[in-house]
């Protein structure tokens, strides 16, 4: 939308569709797990919420965040590898 490739209305429609498909599949982070991850990394608590959820679900976290990639090479993979 910022690059002028889609309209605001189209962006809102896409966001609504994504939210509708994801409804019921939310996985909130575990605060204790986030704090444990924070104790052993330099990542922000916000970013560690994603790491925590990925660890709990046993899935890879695809990210462009270099700090996460360095701190959690067993869990995180670079976005470029999938784009």
DSSP file (Angstrom, degrees, kcal/mol; ACC not computed):
  #  RESIDUE AA STRUCTURE BP1 BP2  ACC     N-H-->O    O-->H-N    N-H-->O    O-->H-N    TCO  KAPPA ALPHA  PHI   PSI    X-CA   Y-CA   Z-CA
    1    1 A X    >         0   0    0      0, 0.0     3,-1.4     0, 0.0     7,-0.1   0.000 360.0 360.0 360.0 -42.4    0.0    0.0    0.0
    2    2 A X  T 3   +     0   0    0      1,-0.3     5,-0.0     2,-0.1     0, 0.0   0.830 360.0  49.0 -63.2 -30.6    2.8    2.4    0.9
    3    3 A X  T 3  S-     0   0    0      3,-0.0    -1,-0.3     1,-0.0     0, 0.0   0.432 118.2-112.2 -88.7   1.0    4.4    1.8   -2.5
    4    4 A X  S <  S+     0   0    0     -3,-1.4    -2,-0.1     2,-0.2     3,-0.1   0.660  83.1 123.2  80.5  15.5    1.1    2.3   -4.3
    5    5 A X  S    S+     0   0    0      1,-0.2     2,-0.3     2,-0.0    -3,-0.1   0.765  78.3  17.2 -83.2 -26.1    0.8   -1.3   -5.4
    6    6 A X  S    S-     0   0    0      3,-0.0    -2,-0.2     4,-0.0    -1,-0.2  -0.964  83.9-109.4-139.6 158.9   -2.6   -1.8   -3.7
    7    7 A X     >  -     0   0    0     -2,-0.3     4,-2.4     1,-0.1     5,-0.2  -0.373  30.2-111.6 -82.2 165.1   -5.3    0.5   -2.4
    8    8 A X  H  > S+     0   0    0      1,-0.2     4,-2.5     2,-0.2     5,-0.2   0.893 120.4  53.9 -62.2 -38.7   -6.1    1.1    1.2
    9    9 A X  H  > S+     0   0    0      2,-0.2     4,-2.1     1,-0.2    -1,-0.2   0.919 109.2  47.1 -62.0 -44.1   -9.4   -0.6    0.6
   10   10 A X  H  > S+     0   0    0      2,-0.2     4,-2.5     1,-0.2    -2,-0.2   0.892 111.2  52.0 -64.7 -39.4   -7.7   -3.7   -0.9
   11   11 A X  H  X S+     0   0    0     -4,-2.4     4,-2.5     2,-0.2    -2,-0.2   0.912 109.6  49.2 -62.5 -42.6   -5.2   -3.8    2.0
   12   12 A X  H  X S+     0   0    0     -4,-2.5     4,-2.4     2,-0.2    -1,-0.2   0.896 110.9  50.3 -63.7 -40.4   -8.1   -3.7    4.5
   13   13 A X  H  X S+     0   0    0     -4,-2.1     4,-2.4     2,-0.2    -2,-0.2   0.919 111.3  48.1 -63.9 -44.2   -9.8   -6.5    2.6
   14   14 A X  H  X S+     0   0    0     -4,-2.5     4,-2.4     2,-0.2    -2,-0.2   0.905 112.1  49.4 -63.4 -41.6   -6.6   -8.7    2.6
   15   15 A X  H  X S+     0   0    0     -4,-2.5     4,-2.6     2,-0.2    -2,-0.2   0.911 110.7  50.4 -63.7 -42.1   -6.1   -8.0    6.3
   16   16 A X  H  X S+     0   0    0     -4,-2.4     4,-2.4     2,-0.2    -2,-0.2   0.921 110.8  49.1 -61.9 -44.6   -9.7   -9.0    7.1
   17   17 A X  H  X S+     0   0    0     -4,-2.4     4,-2.3     2,-0.2    -2,-0.2   0.920 112.1  48.3 -61.1 -44.3   -9.4  -12.2    5.1
   18   18 A X  H  X S+     0   0    0     -4,-2.4     4,-1.9     1,-0.2    -2,-0.2   0.930 112.5  48.1 -62.8 -45.4   -6.1  -13.1    6.9
   19   19 A X  H  X S+     0   0    0     -4,-2.6     4,-1.3     1,-0.2    -1,-0.2   0.888 110.7  51.9 -62.6 -39.4   -7.6  -12.4   10.3
   20   20 A X  H  < S+     0   0    0     -4,-2.4     3,-0.3     1,-0.2    -1,-0.2   0.909 110.9  47.2 -64.1 -42.7  -10.7  -14.5    9.5
   21   21 A X  H  < S+     0   0    0     -4,-2.3    -1,-0.2     1,-0.2    -2,-0.2   0.827 114.6  46.8 -68.6 -31.4   -8.6  -17.4    8.4
   22   22 A X  H >< S+     0   0    0     -4,-1.9     3,-2.7    -5,-0.2    -1,-0.2   0.656  80.9 123.1 -85.2 -16.3   -6.4  -17.2   11.5
   23   23 A X  T 3< S+     0   0    0     -4,-1.3    -3,-0.0     1,-0.3    -4,-0.0  -0.197  79.3  19.4 -52.8 129.8   -9.3  -16.9   14.0
   24   24 A X  T 3  S+     0   0    0      0, 0.0    -1,-0.3     0, 0.0    -2,-0.1   0.328 108.3  83.8  91.4  -6.1   -9.2  -19.6   16.6
   25   25 A X    <   +     0   0    0     -3,-2.7    -2,-0.1     2,-0.0     2,-0.1   0.092  57.0 135.0-113.8  20.9   -5.5  -20.3   15.9
   26   26 A X        -     0   0    0     -4,-0.1     2,-0.3     1,-0.1    -3,-0.0  -0.428  35.1-167.0 -71.7 145.6   -4.0  -17.6   18.1
   27   27 A X        -     0   0    0     -2,-0.1    30,-0.1     0, 0.0    26,-0.1  -0.772   9.4-156.4-134.6  88.3   -1.1  -18.6   20.3
   28   28 A X        -     0   0    0     -2,-0.3     2,-0.0     1,-0.1    -2,-0.0  -0.306  27.6-102.9 -65.4 149.3   -0.3  -16.0   22.9
   29   29 A X        -     0   0    0      1,-0.1     2,-0.6     2,-0.0    -1,-0.1  -0.330  25.1-119.7 -71.7 154.6    3.2  -16.0   24.3
   30   30 A X     >  -     0   0    0     19,-0.2     4,-2.4     1,-0.2     5,-0.2  -0.864  17.7-149.4 -93.4 117.0    4.1  -17.4   27.7
   31   31 A X  H  > S+     0   0    0     -2,-0.6     4,-2.5     1,-0.2     5,-0.2   0.885  95.8  51.8 -58.3 -43.1    5.5  -14.5   29.8
   32   32 A X  H  > S+     0   0    0      1,-0.2     4,-2.1     2,-0.2    -1,-0.2   0.904 110.6  48.6 -61.6 -40.6    7.8  -16.8   31.8
   33   33 A X  H  > S+     0   0    0      2,-0.2     4,-2.2     1,-0.2    -1,-0.2   0.900 110.7  51.1 -65.4 -40.4    9.2  -18.3   28.6
   34   34 A X  H  X S+     0   0    0     -4,-2.4     4,-2.4     1,-0.2    -2,-0.2   0.925 110.9  48.1 -62.4 -44.6    9.8  -14.9   27.2
   35   35 A X  H  X S+     0   0    0     -4,-2.5     4,-1.7     2,-0.2    -1,-0.2   0.875 109.8  52.3 -65.7 -36.9   11.6  -13.8   30.3
   36   36 A X  H  X S+     0   0    0     -4,-2.1     4,-0.6     2,-0.2    -1,-0.2   0.906 111.4  47.1 -64.2 -40.9   13.8  -16.9   30.3
   37   37 A X  H >< S+     0   0    0     -4,-2.2     3,-0.9     1,-0.2     4,-0.2   0.885 109.4  54.4 -65.6 -38.9   14.7  -16.2   26.6
   38   38 A X  H >< S+     0   0    0     -4,-2.4     3,-1.0     1,-0.2    -1,-0.2   0.841 100.4  60.7 -64.4 -33.3   15.5  -12.6   27.5
   39   39 A X  H 3< S+     0   0    0     -4,-1.7    -1,-0.2     1,-0.2    -2,-0.2   0.734 112.5  37.7 -66.8 -21.7   17.9  -13.7   30.2
   40   40 A X  T << S+     0   0    0     -3,-0.9     2,-0.3    -4,-0.6    -1,-0.2   0.234 117.4  44.5-116.2  14.6   20.0  -15.5   27.7
   41   41 A X    <   -     0   0    0     -3,-1.0    27,-0.1    -4,-0.2    26,-0.0  -0.931  69.3-125.9-147.2 171.8   19.8  -13.1   24.7
   42   42 A X  S    S+     0   0    0     -2,-0.3     2,-0.1    25,-0.2    -4,-0.1   0.167  71.2 119.9-102.5  15.2   20.0   -9.5   23.7
   43   43 A X  S    S-     0   0    0     -6,-0.2    -2,-0.1    24,-0.1     2,-0.1  -0.390  70.2-102.6 -79.4 157.1   16.7   -9.6   21.9
   44   44 A X     >  -     0   0    0      1,-0.1     4,-2.2    -2,-0.1     5,-0.2  -0.447  25.9-119.2 -74.5 153.2   13.7   -7.4   22.8
   45   45 A X  H  > S+     0   0    0      1,-0.2     4,-1.2     2,-0.2    -1,-0.1   0.879 115.1  58.5 -59.6 -37.4   10.9   -9.0   24.8
   46   46 A X  H >> S+     0   0    0      1,-0.2     3,-0.8     2,-0.2     4,-0.7   0.951 109.4  42.2 -57.0 -50.8    8.6   -8.1   21.9
   47   47 A X  H >> S+     0   0    0      1,-0.2     4,-1.3     2,-0.2     3,-0.8   0.844 108.7  59.9 -66.1 -33.3   10.7  -10.2   19.4
   48   48 A X  H 3X S+     0   0    0     -4,-2.2     4,-2.9     1,-0.2    -1,-0.2   0.714  90.3  69.9 -70.4 -19.1   11.1  -13.0   22.0
   49   49 A X  H <X S+     0   0    0     -4,-1.2     4,-2.1    -3,-0.8    -1,-0.2   0.909 101.2  46.9 -59.9 -40.1    7.4  -13.4   22.1
   50   50 A X  H <X S+     0   0    0     -3,-0.8     4,-2.3    -4,-0.7    -2,-0.2   0.893 112.1  49.2 -68.9 -40.3    7.7  -14.8   18.5
   51   51 A X  H  X S+     0   0    0     -4,-1.3     4,-2.6     2,-0.2    -2,-0.2   0.925 110.6  51.8 -62.9 -44.5   10.6  -17.1   19.5
   52   52 A X  H  X S+     0   0    0     -4,-2.9     4,-2.5     1,-0.2    -2,-0.2   0.918 111.0  46.0 -59.3 -46.4    8.6  -18.3   22.5
   53   53 A X  H  X S+     0   0    0     -4,-2.1     4,-2.3     2,-0.2    -1,-0.2   0.914 112.2  51.3 -65.7 -42.1    5.6  -19.2   20.5
   54   54 A X  H  X>S+     0   0    0     -4,-2.3     5,-2.2     1,-0.2     4,-1.1   0.910 111.5  48.0 -61.1 -41.8    7.7  -20.9   17.8
   55   55 A X  H  <5S+     0   0    0     -4,-2.6     3,-0.3     2,-0.2    -2,-0.2   0.919 111.2  49.8 -65.4 -42.9    9.5  -23.0   20.5
   56   56 A X  H  <5S+     0   0    0     -4,-2.5    -1,-0.2     1,-0.2    -2,-0.2   0.877 116.0  42.6 -63.5 -37.3    6.2  -24.0   22.1
   57   57 A X  H  <5S-     0   0    0     -4,-2.3    -1,-0.2    -5,-0.2    -2,-0.2   0.611 108.1-125.9 -84.1 -12.6    4.7  -25.1   18.7
   58   58 A X  T  <5 +     0   0    0     -4,-1.1     2,-0.3    -3,-0.3    -3,-0.2   0.854  66.5 126.3  70.8  34.8    7.9  -26.8   17.7
   59   59 A X      < -     0   0    0     -5,-2.2    -1,-0.3    -6,-0.2     2,-0.2  -0.785  64.3 -99.1-120.2 164.4    8.2  -24.8   14.4
   60   60 A X        -     0   0    0     -2,-0.3     2,-0.6    -3,-0.1    16,-0.2  -0.546  28.9-134.6 -78.5 149.1   10.8  -22.7   12.8
   61   61 A X  E     -a   76   0A   0     14,-3.0    16,-2.6    -2,-0.2     2,-0.6  -0.934  14.6-154.8-104.5 115.6   10.6  -18.9   13.0
   62   62 A X  E     +a   77   0A   0     -2,-0.6     2,-0.3    14,-0.2    16,-0.2  -0.822  32.5 151.5 -93.2 122.2   11.2  -17.2    9.7
   63   63 A X  E     -a   78   0A   0     14,-2.4    16,-1.8    -2,-0.6    17,-0.2  -0.967  53.9-144.2-149.9 159.2   12.5  -13.7   10.3
   64   64 A X        +     0   0    0     -2,-0.3     2,-0.7    14,-0.2    14,-0.1   0.351  68.8 115.2-101.4   1.6   14.6  -10.9    9.0
   65   65 A X     >  -     0   0    0      1,-0.2     4,-2.2     2,-0.1     5,-0.1  -0.636  50.9-163.1 -79.3 110.5   15.7  -10.0   12.4
   66   66 A X  H  > S+     0   0    0     -2,-0.7     4,-2.3     1,-0.2     5,-0.2   0.822  86.9  57.6 -65.5 -32.5   19.5  -10.6   12.6
   67   67 A X  H  > S+     0   0    0      2,-0.2     4,-2.4     1,-0.2    -1,-0.2   0.929 109.5  44.4 -64.5 -44.4   19.6  -10.5   16.4
   68   68 A X  H  > S+     0   0    0      2,-0.2     4,-2.5     1,-0.2     8,-0.2   0.916 111.5  54.1 -64.7 -43.0   17.1  -13.4   16.6
   69   69 A X  H  < S+     0   0    0     -4,-2.2    -2,-0.2     1,-0.2    -1,-0.2   0.893 113.3  42.4 -59.6 -40.5   18.9  -15.3   13.8
   70   70 A X  H >< S+     0   0    0     -4,-2.3     3,-0.5     1,-0.2    -1,-0.2   0.902 118.1  44.5 -71.9 -41.2   22.2  -15.1   15.7
   71   71 A X  H 3< S+     0   0    0     -4,-2.4    -2,-0.2     1,-0.2    -1,-0.2   0.787 125.3  29.4 -76.3 -27.7   20.7  -15.8   19.2
   72   72 A X  T >X  +     0   0    0     -4,-2.5     4,-3.2    -5,-0.2     3,-1.4  -0.442  62.4 153.0-133.2  60.4   18.5  -18.7   18.1
   73   73 A X  T <4 S+     0   0    0     -3,-0.5    -1,-0.1     1,-0.3    -2,-0.1   0.750  76.8  58.2 -64.4 -21.8   20.0  -20.5   15.1
   74   74 A X  T 34 S+     0   0    0     -3,-0.1    -1,-0.3     1,-0.1    -2,-0.1   0.713 121.1  25.3 -77.0 -20.1   18.3  -23.7   16.1
   75   75 A X  T <4 S+     0   0    0     -3,-1.4   -14,-3.0    -6,-0.1     2,-0.3   0.694 112.1  67.8-115.0 -29.4   14.8  -22.1   15.9
   76   76 A X  E  <  -a   61   0A   0     -4,-3.2     2,-0.3   -16,-0.2   -14,-0.2  -0.752  51.5-174.3-105.9 144.2   15.1  -19.1   13.5
   77   77 A X  E     -a   62   0A   0    -16,-2.6   -14,-2.4    -2,-0.3     2,-0.1  -0.970  34.9 -99.6-130.0 147.2   15.7  -19.1    9.7
   78   78 A X  E >   -a   63   0A   0     -2,-0.3     3,-1.4   -16,-0.2     4,-0.4  -0.407  21.6-131.5 -70.6 140.9   16.3  -16.1    7.5
   79   79 A X  G >> S+     0   0    0    -16,-1.8     3,-2.1     1,-0.3     4,-1.2   0.856 104.7  66.5 -55.7 -38.2   13.4  -14.8    5.5
   80   80 A X  G 34 S+     0   0    0      1,-0.3    -1,-0.3   -17,-0.2   -16,-0.1   0.779  90.5  63.6 -58.4 -27.4   15.6  -14.7    2.4
   81   81 A X  G <4 S+     0   0    0     -3,-1.4    -1,-0.3     1,-0.2    -2,-0.2   0.695 114.1  32.5 -70.6 -16.9   15.8  -18.5    2.4
   82   82 A X  T <4        0   0    0     -3,-2.1    -2,-0.2    -4,-0.4    -1,-0.2   0.494 360.0 360.0-116.0  -8.8   12.0  -18.7    1.9
   83   83 A X     <        0   0    0     -4,-1.2    -2,-0.1    -3,-0.1    -3,-0.1   0.467 360.0 360.0 -88.6 360.0   11.3  -15.6   -0.3
